[in-house]
């Protein structure tokens, strides 16, 4: 039996996303994902003006370039692909977990577990947060 005089612990608030927001974010993710997996940039209308990426390696924020980093690395001789992709949509955008595998320009094997947090504002991608294992990325950085 509980003591009626004891303070009650109130449960944490539970946020329930709006189904329309989830559907819109899922549709945007479906437009973006094929280009990402191909190492390409999605159609321009997918991105907000001045979309940025924050990288845990170096903890820096940069404006997203028109040529995706994987394409730039491939142009430099690396052979990379993204596998084991898992994507979960939420009210703020989505989270992608995957592994980048292949070989560096120097021929070293590469296996990089990554997590990408994508923030959507006003129906467009506004921000990426990229988390990767810094030791695993080293062969790509030379």
Secondary structure, 3 states (H helix, E strand, C coil): CCCCCCCCCCCCCCCCCCHHHHHHHHHHHHHHHHHHHCCCCCCHHHEEEEEEEEECCCCEEEECCCCCHHHHHHHCCCEEEEEEEEEEEECCEEEEEEEEEEECCCCCEEEEEEEEEEEEECCEEEEEEEEECHHHHHHHHC
